[in-house]
């Protein structure tokens, strides 16, 4: 049965994919975003899909605006947030968007009698890799965030627990690591996707680090959010994503093999993040059916999207040099 689904932050990478895949399932998408640039939507959607989205321009920090957007919807997938560098540059603004904005979403659910929310947490709630005795962290691994962004996401985990206890609003917080694929064009860990874009256009690109990371394909991440939003499970659950936990060099080897040239390289530096997270909680929630596209296939699909966009004259992210 078709449902009305509110997607906050639908102009972002995961938001765009969530919107596209919900439409493919026959759902009605209500997109809520303060931004005006729809280049990520246009990268992965045709005109008919774009016109099918009910787009509302609104501020996630405005309680009334969020409640109005949630009127008459069946489910909420909450993705609106400011990323690490934006929170670092403006901590107060980051807190308003990432913390107050999330409270507004839960308040909207309470007032509109929506009984569950799916929302985005982050691997940033954890500390640096040297704090742990395993490189693949369990769901209950110590929270010790080293960024404002991570602190705000940890606060949201607490917010979700209180709304479950006090108001019976169930939620699933999905915890990504390193998202890649069409539409991923911001943040430090967007560099592997930039390497794919460069290779698709026949250009060399050097990633600034060689870490082992949990690579998660954007459409798979979106499918996980959608699937989790449809499960009527109690409680305030946190479900990390797994993906392909490999080194940047392994990722680039797959890129280079896909284009038949050694265009992608990386430096020797390591990022301080844990390598990956255990997705057992999500597997339990989804009865083992966690979406996963093999790395080589996902890279091939991403290259095809970028080449098609370039052939159509679409705006793509700038490449260095």
N, C-alpha and C positions, 0 to 999 in steps of 0.2 A: 504494500500500500504506500502510495506517495505521501511524503511528509514535508512540512516546511521546516527548514533547518537554517538557523542563524549561524553564520560563519563570521566571527570578528577577525579583522586583519586579512580579509580575502584578497587583498592586493599583494600580499607577501608571497614568498615561494610556496610554502606548504598550503597557505590559504587558497592560492590559485589552483593548485592540484586538487584540494578538497572540493572546491566549487565545481571543477570540471567533472570529477568522478561522481559527485552527487547528482549532477545533471544527467550523467550517463545512466545512473540508476533510476531515473525518473522522479527524483525529488525536486522540490522547489527551493532554490537557494536565495536566502536573504543575506547579501553581503554588507558588512558594516566596516567602514574604514575611513580614517581622516584624510588619507592620501588621495591624490588625483591622477597619479600615473598608473596606467593599466598595462604597461609593457609586458609584465609577466603573464597576465591573462592572454594577451594577444600572441605571445610566443607559443602557447600551447592550445589555444582555442580558435575556432572559426567564428565568423560573424553571428551565426545563428545561436551558438552557445553563449557568446557575450551578451546578446540581446535577451537571453532567457534569464539572466541573473537580475534579481531585484536589488539594485545597488543603492545603499543609503550612505551618504557622506555624513559621518558623525564622529564625535570625540569620545573615546572610551572612558575618559575621566569625567564625563558629564552623566551623572546618575540618571537624570530624566531621559536623556537621549538614548541611553542603553535600554532602559525599560520600555520606551516606545518601540525600539527596534525589535524587542523580544515579544511584543504583543502578537499572539496568535501563532507562535512557532511551537513545534513539537520537541525540538532538540536544539542544543547549543554546542557548537564546537568553537572554543575560545582560543584564538591564536594571536590576537593583537598584542604586540609587545615591542619595546625598544631593545636593540641588541647591545652587546657588551660595550663597544666604543661610545655609543650614544649615552648610555647610563653613566659611563665614566666622565664624559664631558659635562653632563648635567644631572647630577645625582638626584636632585629634587624632582626634576621633570621625569626622570626614569622611574622614580618611586610612584609618582602620580599615575603614570601609564601602566606600569607593571604590577603594582600592588593595589592601588586604589581602583584601577581599571578592572582588576580581577574581582575585587569586592563588589564592584558595580554589576558585574556579570552574575555573580551569585545572588545579589539582591534582586536583580531582574528576574532570575529564575524563581525566587521566592514569591515575588509579587505576581508573576504571571503563571504560577502553579506549574512550573516545569520541573520535573522530578530528577533530572540528571544532566550533568555537564561533562563534556570531555575537554580537557585543556592541556596546554603545553608547559611542562616543566623543562628541565635541562640538566645535562651532565655537569653544568656549572655549579649545581648545589653541592658537589663534592669538592674536596680539597685537591692538592697536588698529588701526583702519583706516588711520591715518596712517603706519604702518610699511610699507605696500605701495603699489606703483605701479599696481595694478589693483583694481577694486572686487569682482571675482569671482575668488576665490582658487583656484589649482590645488591638486591633492591634496598636492603636496610643498611647499606654501607654508611659510615660516618659522614654527616653533613658538616663541612668546614669550608664554605665558599670563600674564595679569595678575591671576588669582584662584587661590585654593587649589584650587577645583574644576577649573580648567583644568590646573593643575600635576598633579593626580591623574590626569586623563584622559590627559595626555601620558605619565605613568609607565606607564599601562596599555598604551599603544601599544608601549612597550619590553618590557613583560612578555609581550605576545603574540609579539613577535619572538623572544624567548629560548625560549619554549615550542615555537615552530615549529622553531628551530634545534636545540635539545637533545632534544626529545621527539617531534617530527613532528606536533604538533597544529596543524592548519591553522585559520585564523580569519579572520573578516571583521569589522572594526570600522567601523560605520556612523556617519557624522558629521552629525547634524542641525544645523539652525540655529534657526528659529522655528516650533515646532509649534503648530498650532491645531486646534480641533475639540472635539467632546464629550469631556469628561474632562480637558481642559487647564485646570487651575485653580490652579496654583502657579507662582511665579517671575515675574520682571520681564516677560518676554516672553509671559506669559499674558494681558496686558491686551487684545490684539486679540480673543481668544476671549471675554473678559468683555464686550467691546463687542457681540459677536454675541448673547450671552445677554441683555444689556440690551435690544437691539433686538427680540429674539424676544418679550420681555415688555412691549414698548411703552415702555421707559424710555430716557432719554438717558444717554450715557456718554462721557467724555473720556479718551482715551489720552494718557499723559504725554509722548509723543515722536512724531516724524514721520519717522523714519528709513526708508531703503530697506532691506528685509530679505528673507531667503529664507523665504517662507511655505510650510510643508509640512503638508499635511492629515494628521491623525493616522492614519486608516485606511490612507492611502497609505504612510506611514512604516512602519506595522506590516506591510503587504504586502511592503515592501522587505526588512525583516528576515527574514520568512518565506522569501521567494524566495532571498535570499542564503544562508540556512541550508541550502538544498537543493542548492546547487551544490558539487560536489566539486572544488574548486580548491585547489591547493597554496599554501603561503606564509601570511604574516601580512599581509593586505591591509587598507588603509584606504580606505574609499569614502565620500566626502562626498555628501550629498543636495543636489539643486538646488531644485526647487519653483518657485514663482512669485516671482521677485525683483522686488518692487515696493515703492512707498512705503506707509507706513501709511495715508495719505490715499486711495490707490488701493484698498487693502483696504476701508476704511470706505465708500468710494463704492459698492462692490459690496454691502456690508451694507445701506446705506441704500436702494439700488435694490431689494433683495430684499424689504424691508418697506414700501417706498413712503413712507418718512419720513426726514427728515434728523436722525437720532437720534445717530449716531456722529460725534464730532469728535476732533481731536488738537491737542496743543500743538506749538510750533515746535522744541522741543529735539531734538537728535540723540543717539542712543546711540553709544558709541565703537566698536562692533563692525564688522567688515567686512560689506559688504552681502550677500554670498552666496558660495557655493562651487561649483566646477565638478563636475558629477556624471559626468564621462566615465569614471572608473574603475568606477563602479557600472553604467553602461550597458554597458561592456565585459564585466563579470562576468555580467550578466543578458541578454546578447545584444540589447541595446537595449530590452528590455521593462521599463523602469522605471515602476512604477505612478504615475499622475498623474491626478487628478480636476480638471477646470477650476475655477478659483477661484469663479466664480459658482455652479456646481453644488455645490461643497463647502460654501459658505456656506449655500445653500438646504437642504442635508441637515442641517447643524448646527442651523439654526433649527428645522427639523422635529423633531429629537430633543429640543431644549430645550422646545419647546411641548408635545410629548407628555408629557415628564416632568413639566412643571408641571401639566398636566391630570390626571395620575395622582397628584398630591400628593407626588412624590418630592422629596427634599432636593436643592436646587441651591445653588451658591455664593452667598454674600451679595453684594449689590450696594451700593455706597456710597450714603449718603443715605437 
